[in-house]
């Protein structure tokens, strides 16, 4: 088996899978953070404006 003969290839495969999983995790988690950030900006803008 190639991973037994060349353990460095197993390391690179593990590294690629880990980085890919991290990218997917951040992409799925990011909209929640952006939504909270947008809500905070809207609240800050709405409180900065005088009431009509």
PDB file of N, H, CA, C and O in Angstrom:
ATOM      1  N   UNK A   1       0.847  -1.188   0.000  1.00  0.00           N
ATOM      2  CA  UNK A   1       0.000   0.000   0.000  1.00  0.00           C
ATOM      3  C   UNK A   1       0.892   1.251   0.000  1.00  0.00           C
ATOM      4  O   UNK A   1       1.934   1.283   0.655  1.00  0.00           O
ATOM      5  N   UNK A   2       0.473   2.259  -0.731  1.00  0.00           N
ATOM      6  H   UNK A   2      -0.373   2.233  -1.263  1.00  0.00           H
ATOM      7  CA  UNK A   2       1.324   3.440  -0.949  1.00  0.00           C
ATOM      8  C   UNK A   2       1.544   4.234   0.338  1.00  0.00           C
ATOM      9  O   UNK A   2       2.605   4.829   0.527  1.00  0.00           O
ATOM     10  N   UNK A   3       0.538   4.244   1.229  1.00  0.00           N
ATOM     11  H   UNK A   3      -0.323   3.760   1.075  1.00  0.00           H
ATOM     12  CA  UNK A   3       0.675   5.037   2.448  1.00  0.00           C
ATOM     13  C   UNK A   3       1.652   4.410   3.434  1.00  0.00           C
ATOM     14  O   UNK A   3       2.245   5.106   4.259  1.00  0.00           O
ATOM     15  N   UNK A   4       1.818   3.093   3.345  1.00  0.00           N
ATOM     16  H   UNK A   4       1.337   2.527   2.675  1.00  0.00           H
ATOM     17  CA  UNK A   4       2.787   2.413   4.206  1.00  0.00           C
ATOM     18  C   UNK A   4       4.193   2.617   3.649  1.00  0.00           C
ATOM     19  O   UNK A   4       5.144   2.830   4.401  1.00  0.00           O
ATOM     20  N   UNK A   5       4.314   2.550   2.311  1.00  0.00           N
ATOM     21  H   UNK A   5       3.542   2.377   1.700  1.00  0.00           H
ATOM     22  CA  UNK A   5       5.625   2.732   1.691  1.00  0.00           C
ATOM     23  C   UNK A   5       6.084   4.184   1.764  1.00  0.00           C
ATOM     24  O   UNK A   5       7.264   4.465   1.972  1.00  0.00           O
ATOM     25  N   UNK A   6       5.137   5.099   1.591  1.00  0.00           N
ATOM     26  H   UNK A   6       4.178   4.871   1.423  1.00  0.00           H
ATOM     27  CA  UNK A   6       5.465   6.537   1.591  1.00  0.00           C
ATOM     28  C   UNK A   6       4.542   7.279   2.550  1.00  0.00           C
ATOM     29  O   UNK A   6       3.507   7.798   2.131  1.00  0.00           O
ATOM     30  N   UNK A   7       4.895   7.335   3.807  1.00  0.00           N
ATOM     31  H   UNK A   7       5.735   6.913   4.147  1.00  0.00           H
ATOM     32  CA  UNK A   7       4.006   7.984   4.784  1.00  0.00           C
ATOM     33  C   UNK A   7       3.803   9.480   4.534  1.00  0.00           C
ATOM     34  O   UNK A   7       2.833  10.064   5.014  1.00  0.00           O
ATOM     35  N   UNK A   8       4.726  10.104   3.775  1.00  0.00           N
ATOM     36  H   UNK A   8       5.515   9.629   3.384  1.00  0.00           H
ATOM     37  CA  UNK A   8       4.567  11.531   3.503  1.00  0.00           C
ATOM     38  C   UNK A   8       3.323  11.767   2.649  1.00  0.00           C
ATOM     39  O   UNK A   8       2.677  12.805   2.792  1.00  0.00           O
ATOM     40  N   UNK A   9       2.974  10.843   1.776  1.00  0.00           N
ATOM     41  H   UNK A   9       3.499  10.000   1.660  1.00  0.00           H
ATOM     42  CA  UNK A   9       1.774  11.010   0.959  1.00  0.00           C
ATOM     43  C   UNK A   9       0.519  10.940   1.832  1.00  0.00           C
ATOM     44  O   UNK A   9      -0.456  11.644   1.568  1.00  0.00           O
ATOM     45  N   UNK A  10       0.535  10.112   2.852  1.00  0.00           N
ATOM     46  H   UNK A  10       1.327   9.541   3.066  1.00  0.00           H
ATOM     47  CA  UNK A  10      -0.592  10.054   3.784  1.00  0.00           C
ATOM     48  C   UNK A  10      -0.715  11.373   4.537  1.00  0.00           C
ATOM     49  O   UNK A  10      -1.824  11.836   4.803  1.00  0.00           O
ATOM     50  N   UNK A  11       0.419  11.978   4.881  1.00  0.00           N
ATOM     51  H   UNK A  11       1.320  11.602   4.665  1.00  0.00           H
ATOM     52  CA  UNK A  11       0.401  13.268   5.574  1.00  0.00           C
ATOM     53  C   UNK A  11      -0.201  14.350   4.682  1.00  0.00           C
ATOM     54  O   UNK A  11      -1.023  15.144   5.140  1.00  0.00           O
ATOM     55  N   UNK A  12       0.202  14.387   3.413  1.00  0.00           N
ATOM     56  H   UNK A  12       0.870  13.742   3.041  1.00  0.00           H
ATOM     57  CA  UNK A  12      -0.335  15.392   2.506  1.00  0.00           C
ATOM     58  C   UNK A  12      -1.823  15.171   2.257  1.00  0.00           C
ATOM     59  O   UNK A  12      -2.583  16.134   2.163  1.00  0.00           O
ATOM     60  N   UNK A  13      -2.240  13.934   2.152  1.00  0.00           N
ATOM     61  H   UNK A  13      -1.623  13.151   2.229  1.00  0.00           H
ATOM     62  CA  UNK A  13      -3.661  13.639   1.984  1.00  0.00           C
ATOM     63  C   UNK A  13      -4.441  14.103   3.213  1.00  0.00           C
ATOM     64  O   UNK A  13      -5.504  14.711   3.082  1.00  0.00           O
ATOM     65  N   UNK A  14      -3.920  13.820   4.394  1.00  0.00           N
ATOM     66  H   UNK A  14      -3.057  13.326   4.500  1.00  0.00           H
ATOM     67  CA  UNK A  14      -4.559  14.272   5.634  1.00  0.00           C
ATOM     68  C   UNK A  14      -4.624  15.790   5.696  1.00  0.00           C
ATOM     69  O   UNK A  14      -5.634  16.358   6.113  1.00  0.00           O
ATOM     70  N   UNK A  15      -3.541  16.450   5.279  1.00  0.00           N
ATOM     71  H   UNK A  15      -2.721  15.989   4.941  1.00  0.00           H
ATOM     72  CA  UNK A  15      -3.491  17.906   5.292  1.00  0.00           C
ATOM     73  C   UNK A  15      -4.539  18.492   4.332  1.00  0.00           C
ATOM     74  O   UNK A  15      -5.238  19.445   4.677  1.00  0.00           O
ATOM     75  N   UNK A  16      -4.640  17.926   3.149  1.00  0.00           N
ATOM     76  H   UNK A  16      -4.073  17.152   2.869  1.00  0.00           H
ATOM     77  CA  UNK A  16      -5.623  18.412   2.169  1.00  0.00           C
ATOM     78  C   UNK A  16      -7.048  18.231   2.678  1.00  0.00           C
ATOM     79  O   UNK A  16      -7.870  19.141   2.566  1.00  0.00           O
ATOM     80  N   UNK A  17      -7.338  17.079   3.226  1.00  0.00           N
ATOM     81  H   UNK A  17      -6.671  16.340   3.316  1.00  0.00           H
ATOM     82  CA  UNK A  17      -8.683  16.820   3.746  1.00  0.00           C
ATOM     83  C   UNK A  17      -9.000  17.762   4.902  1.00  0.00           C
ATOM     84  O   UNK A  17     -10.117  18.267   5.006  1.00  0.00           O
ATOM     85  N   UNK A  18      -8.019  17.999   5.770  1.00  0.00           N
ATOM     86  H   UNK A  18      -7.111  17.589   5.685  1.00  0.00           H
ATOM     87  CA  UNK A  18      -8.226  18.898   6.904  1.00  0.00           C
ATOM     88  C   UNK A  18      -8.489  20.329   6.438  1.00  0.00           C
ATOM     89  O   UNK A  18      -9.389  20.992   6.955  1.00  0.00           O
ATOM     90  N   UNK A  19      -7.716  20.806   5.472  1.00  0.00           N
ATOM     91  H   UNK A  19      -6.985  20.268   5.053  1.00  0.00           H
ATOM     92  CA  UNK A  19      -7.912  22.165   4.975  1.00  0.00           C
ATOM     93  C   UNK A  19      -9.246  22.304   4.249  1.00  0.00           C
ATOM     94  O   UNK A  19      -9.920  23.326   4.378  1.00  0.00           O
ATOM     95  N   UNK A  20      -9.622  21.300   3.500  1.00  0.00           N
ATOM     96  H   UNK A  20      -9.075  20.470   3.395  1.00  0.00           H
ATOM     97  CA  UNK A  20     -10.910  21.323   2.806  1.00  0.00           C
ATOM     98  C   UNK A  20     -12.062  21.349   3.809  1.00  0.00           C
ATOM     99  O   UNK A  20     -13.019  22.105   3.642  1.00  0.00           O
ATOM    100  N   UNK A  21     -11.968  20.530   4.837  1.00  0.00           N
ATOM    101  H   UNK A  21     -11.191  19.915   4.972  1.00  0.00           H
ATOM    102  CA  UNK A  21     -13.010  20.500   5.868  1.00  0.00           C
ATOM    103  C   UNK A  21     -13.082  21.842   6.602  1.00  0.00           C
ATOM    104  O   UNK A  21     -14.172  22.302   6.944  1.00  0.00           O
ATOM    105  N   UNK A  22     -11.941  22.465   6.841  1.00  0.00           N
ATOM    106  H   UNK A  22     -11.056  22.092   6.563  1.00  0.00           H
ATOM    107  CA  UNK A  22     -11.930  23.763   7.514  1.00  0.00           C
ATOM    108  C   UNK A  22     -12.599  24.822   6.646  1.00  0.00           C
ATOM    109  O   UNK A  22     -13.334  25.665   7.161  1.00  0.00           O
ATOM    110  N   UNK A  23     -12.357  24.791   5.340  1.00  0.00           N
ATOM    111  H   UNK A  23     -11.761  24.106   4.922  1.00  0.00           H
ATOM    112  CA  UNK A  23     -12.988  25.754   4.446  1.00  0.00           C
ATOM    113  C   UNK A  23     -14.498  25.575   4.421  1.00  0.00           C
ATOM    114  O   UNK A  23     -15.241  26.556   4.456  1.00  0.00           O
ATOM    115  N   UNK A  24     -14.953  24.337   4.361  1.00  0.00           N
ATOM    116  H   UNK A  24     -14.350  23.541   4.332  1.00  0.00           H
ATOM    117  CA  UNK A  24     -16.394  24.068   4.363  1.00  0.00           C
ATOM    118  C   UNK A  24     -17.009  24.541   5.668  1.00  0.00           C
ATOM    119  O   UNK A  24     -18.082  25.145   5.667  1.00  0.00           O
ATOM    120  N   UNK A  25     -16.342  24.271   6.776  1.00  0.00           N
ATOM    121  H   UNK A  25     -15.471  23.780   6.777  1.00  0.00           H
ATOM    122  CA  UNK A  25     -16.858  24.687   8.083  1.00  0.00           C
ATOM    123  C   UNK A  25     -16.987  26.208   8.167  1.00  0.00           C
ATOM    124  O   UNK A  25     -18.003  26.725   8.632  1.00  0.00           O
ATOM    125  N   UNK A  26     -15.960  26.916   7.719  1.00  0.00           N
ATOM    126  H   UNK A  26     -15.135  26.496   7.342  1.00  0.00           H
ATOM    127  CA  UNK A  26     -15.998  28.379   7.784  1.00  0.00           C
ATOM    128  C   UNK A  26     -17.077  28.932   6.865  1.00  0.00           C
ATOM    129  O   UNK A  26     -17.764  29.887   7.228  1.00  0.00           O
ATOM    130  N   UNK A  27     -17.237  28.353   5.686  1.00  0.00           N
ATOM    131  H   UNK A  27     -16.679  27.578   5.391  1.00  0.00           H
ATOM    132  CA  UNK A  27     -18.268  28.834   4.755  1.00  0.00           C
ATOM    133  C   UNK A  27     -19.664  28.619   5.324  1.00  0.00           C
ATOM    134  O   UNK A  27     -20.540  29.467   5.153  1.00  0.00           O
ATOM    135  N   UNK A  28     -19.876  27.503   5.993  1.00  0.00           N
ATOM    136  H   UNK A  28     -19.165  26.814   6.131  1.00  0.00           H
ATOM    137  CA  UNK A  28     -21.198  27.232   6.558  1.00  0.00           C
ATOM    138  C   UNK A  28     -21.460  28.059   7.811  1.00  0.00           C
ATOM    139  O   UNK A  28     -22.606  28.401   8.103  1.00  0.00           O
ATOM    140  N   UNK A  29     -20.418  28.376   8.541  1.00  0.00           N
ATOM    141  H   UNK A  29     -19.487  28.098   8.304  1.00  0.00           H
ATOM    142  CA  UNK A  29     -20.566  29.127   9.785  1.00  0.00           C
ATOM    143  C   UNK A  29     -20.634  30.629   9.516  1.00  0.00           C
ATOM    144  O   UNK A  29     -21.240  31.365  10.295  1.00  0.00           O
ATOM    145  N   UNK A  30     -20.025  31.092   8.433  1.00  0.00           N
ATOM    146  H   UNK A  30     -19.533  30.494   7.800  1.00  0.00           H
ATOM    147  CA  UNK A  30     -19.882  32.518   8.174  1.00  0.00           C
ATOM    148  C   UNK A  30     -21.206  33.276   8.038  1.00  0.00           C
ATOM    149  O   UNK A  30     -21.304  34.381   8.573  1.00  0.00           O
ATOM    150  N   UNK A  31     -22.230  32.752   7.358  1.00  0.00           N
ATOM    151  H   UNK A  31     -22.150  31.854   6.924  1.00  0.00           H
ATOM    152  CA  UNK A  31     -23.470  33.531   7.234  1.00  0.00           C
ATOM    153  C   UNK A  31     -24.085  33.915   8.576  1.00  0.00           C
ATOM    154  O   UNK A  31     -24.649  35.001   8.708  1.00  0.00           O
ATOM    155  N   UNK A  32     -23.982  33.044   9.564  1.00  0.00           N
ATOM    156  H   UNK A  32     -23.523  32.161   9.457  1.00  0.00           H
ATOM    157  CA  UNK A  32     -24.516  33.379  10.887  1.00  0.00           C
ATOM    158  C   UNK A  32     -23.761  34.571  11.479  1.00  0.00           C
ATOM    159  O   UNK A  32     -24.367  35.476  12.054  1.00  0.00           O
ATOM    160  N   UNK A  33     -22.447  34.563  11.334  1.00  0.00           N
ATOM    161  H   UNK A  33     -21.955  33.828  10.868  1.00  0.00           H
ATOM    162  CA  UNK A  33     -21.643  35.667  11.860  1.00  0.00           C
ATOM    163  C   UNK A  33     -21.930  36.950  11.093  1.00  0.00           C
ATOM    164  O   UNK A  33     -22.010  38.027  11.685  1.00  0.00           O
ATOM    165  N   UNK A  34     -22.085  36.838   9.777  1.00  0.00           N
ATOM    166  H   UNK A  34     -22.020  35.964   9.297  1.00  0.00           H
ATOM    167  CA  UNK A  34     -22.373  38.028   8.982  1.00  0.00           C
ATOM    168  C   UNK A  34     -23.750  38.584   9.318  1.00  0.00           C
ATOM    169  O   UNK A  34     -23.935  39.800   9.372  1.00  0.00           O
ATOM    170  N   UNK A  35     -24.711  37.702   9.542  1.00  0.00           N
ATOM    171  H   UNK A  35     -24.561  36.715   9.499  1.00  0.00           H
ATOM    172  CA  UNK A  35     -26.055  38.160   9.888  1.00  0.00           C
ATOM    173  C   UNK A  35     -26.040  38.899  11.215  1.00  0.00           C
ATOM    174  O   UNK A  35     -26.698  39.930  11.354  1.00  0.00           O
ATOM    175  N   UNK A  36     -25.315  38.399  12.173  1.00  0.00           N
ATOM    176  H   UNK A  36     -24.780  37.561  12.060  1.00  0.00           H
ATOM    177  CA  UNK A  36     -25.216  39.079  13.465  1.00  0.00           C
ATOM    178  C   UNK A  36     -24.503  40.417  13.315  1.00  0.00           C
ATOM    179  O   UNK A  36     -24.876  41.405  13.946  1.00  0.00           O
ATOM    180  N   UNK A  37     -23.475  40.438  12.474  1.00  0.00           N
ATOM    181  H   UNK A  37     -23.172  39.635  11.961  1.00  0.00           H
ATOM    182  CA  UNK A  37     -22.735  41.686  12.236  1.00  0.00           C
ATOM    183  C   UNK A  37     -23.623  42.711  11.540  1.00  0.00           C
ATOM    184  O   UNK A  37     -23.615  43.888  11.901  1.00  0.00           O
ATOM    185  N   UNK A  38     -24.392  42.268  10.542  1.00  0.00           N
ATOM    186  H   UNK A  38     -24.398  41.312  10.249  1.00  0.00           H
ATOM    187  CA  UNK A  38     -25.292  43.175   9.833  1.00  0.00           C
ATOM    188  C   UNK A  38     -26.369  43.717  10.769  1.00  0.00           C
ATOM    189  O   UNK A  38     -26.708  44.899  10.709  1.00  0.00           O
ATOM    190  N   UNK A  39     -26.900  42.868  11.623  1.00  0.00           N
ATOM    191  H   UNK A  39     -26.625  41.908  11.673  1.00  0.00           H
ATOM    192  CA  UNK A  39     -27.916  43.323  12.585  1.00  0.00           C
ATOM    193  C   UNK A  39     -27.324  44.354  13.538  1.00  0.00           C
ATOM    194  O   UNK A  39     -27.985  45.333  13.883  1.00  0.00           O
ATOM    195  N   UNK A  40     -26.098  44.141  13.960  1.00  0.00           N
ATOM    196  H   UNK A  40     -25.561  43.346  13.680  1.00  0.00           H
ATOM    197  CA  UNK A  40     -25.446  45.096  14.856  1.00  0.00           C
ATOM    198  C   UNK A  40     -25.229  46.431  14.144  1.00  0.00           C
ATOM    199  O   UNK A  40     -25.407  47.495  14.737  1.00  0.00           O
ATOM    200  N   UNK A  41     -24.845  46.364  12.871  1.00  0.00           N
ATOM    201  H   UNK A  41     -24.701  45.500  12.390  1.00  0.00           H
ATOM    202  CA  UNK A  41     -24.656  47.608  12.116  1.00  0.00           C
ATOM    203  C   UNK A  41     -25.986  48.341  11.933  1.00  0.00           C
ATOM    204  O   UNK A  41     -26.048  49.564  12.060  1.00  0.00           O
ATOM    205  N   UNK A  42     -27.040  47.595  11.636  1.00  0.00           N
ATOM    206  H   UNK A  42     -26.990  46.602  11.532  1.00  0.00           H
ATOM    207  CA  UNK A  42     -28.355  48.228  11.468  1.00  0.00           C
ATOM    208  C   UNK A  42     -28.812  48.884  12.769  1.00  0.00           C
ATOM    209  O   UNK A  42     -29.375  49.979  12.756  1.00  0.00           O
ATOM    210  N   UNK A  43     -28.568  48.212  13.882  1.00  0.00           N
ATOM    211  H   UNK A  43     -28.111  47.323  13.892  1.00  0.00           H
ATOM    212  CA  UNK A  43     -28.958  48.774  15.174  1.00  0.00           C
ATOM    213  C   UNK A  43     -28.139  50.020  15.487  1.00  0.00           C
ATOM    214  O   UNK A  43     -28.666  50.991  16.029  1.00  0.00           O
ATOM    215  N   UNK A  44     -26.859  49.996  15.150  1.00  0.00           N
ATOM    216  H   UNK A  44     -26.431  49.207  14.710  1.00  0.00           H
ATOM    217  CA  UNK A  44     -26.011  51.158  15.412  1.00  0.00           C
ATOM    218  C   UNK A  44     -26.435  52.332  14.542  1.00  0.00           C
ATOM    219  O   UNK A  44     -26.459  53.472  15.004  1.00  0.00           O
ATOM    220  N   UNK A  45     -26.766  52.062  13.299  1.00  0.00           N
ATOM    221  H   UNK A  45     -26.746  51.135  12.924  1.00  0.00           H
ATOM    222  CA  UNK A  45     -27.189  53.126  12.391  1.00  0.00           C
ATOM    223  C   UNK A  45     -28.550  53.668  12.818  1.00  0.00           C
ATOM    224  O   UNK A  45     -28.778  54.878  12.805  1.00  0.00           O
ATOM    225  N   UNK A  46     -29.448  52.767  13.193  1.00  0.00           N
ATOM    226  H   UNK A  46     -29.263  51.785  13.203  1.00  0.00           H
ATOM    227  CA  UNK A  46     -30.782  53.235  13.557  1.00  0.00           C
ATOM    228  C   UNK A  46     -30.760  54.041  14.855  1.00  0.00           C
ATOM    229  O   UNK A  46     -31.573  54.950  15.020  1.00  0.00           O
ATOM    230  N   UNK A  47     -29.857  53.732  15.771  1.00  0.00           N
ATOM    231  H   UNK A  47     -29.196  52.993  15.637  1.00  0.00           H
ATOM    232  CA  UNK A  47     -29.788  54.496  17.010  1.00  0.00           C
ATOM    233  C   UNK A  47     -29.058  55.824  16.795  1.00  0.00           C
ATOM    234  O   UNK A  47     -29.239  56.769  17.563  1.00  0.00           O
ATOM    235  N   UNK A  48     -28.228  55.889  15.744  1.00  0.00           N
ATOM    236  H   UNK A  48     -28.081  55.121  15.120  1.00  0.00           H
ATOM    237  CA  UNK A  48     -27.508  57.133  15.473  1.00  0.00           C
ATOM    238  C   UNK A  48     -28.398  58.173  14.820  1.00  0.00           C
ATOM    239  O   UNK A  48     -28.139  59.370  14.938  1.00  0.00           O
ATOM    240  N   UNK A  49     -29.443  57.735  14.134  1.00  0.00           N
ATOM    241  H   UNK A  49     -29.654  56.762  14.038  1.00  0.00           H
ATOM    242  CA  UNK A  49     -30.336  58.666  13.466  1.00  0.00           C
ATOM    243  C   UNK A  49     -31.346  59.244  14.479  1.00  0.00           C
ATOM    244  O   UNK A  49     -31.787  58.541  15.388  1.00  0.00           O
ATOM    245  N   UNK A  50     -31.696  60.488  14.320  1.00  0.00           N
ATOM    246  H   UNK A  50     -31.338  61.060  13.582  1.00  0.00           H
ATOM    247  CA  UNK A  50     -32.725  61.031  15.218  1.00  0.00           C
ATOM    248  C   UNK A  50     -34.096  60.442  14.883  1.00  0.00           C
ATOM    249  O   UNK A  50     -34.389  60.141  13.725  1.00  0.00           O
ATOM    250  N   UNK A  51     -34.902  60.287  15.879  1.00  0.00           N
ATOM    251  H   UNK A  51     -34.664  60.531  16.819  1.00  0.00           H
ATOM    252  CA  UNK A  51     -36.239  59.732  15.679  1.00  0.00           C
ATOM    253  C   UNK A  51     -37.123  60.730  14.958  1.00  0.00           C
ATOM    254  O   UNK A  51     -37.123  61.924  15.258  1.00  0.00           O
ATOM    255  N   UNK A  52     -37.878  60.210  13.996  1.00  0.00           N
ATOM    256  H   UNK A  52     -37.878  59.240  13.753  1.00  0.00           H
ATOM    257  CA  UNK A  52     -38.771  61.112  13.234  1.00  0.00           C
ATOM    258  C   UNK A  52     -40.179  61.041  13.749  1.00  0.00           C
ATOM    259  O   UNK A  52     -41.061  61.727  13.232  1.00  0.00           O
TER     260      UNK A  52
END
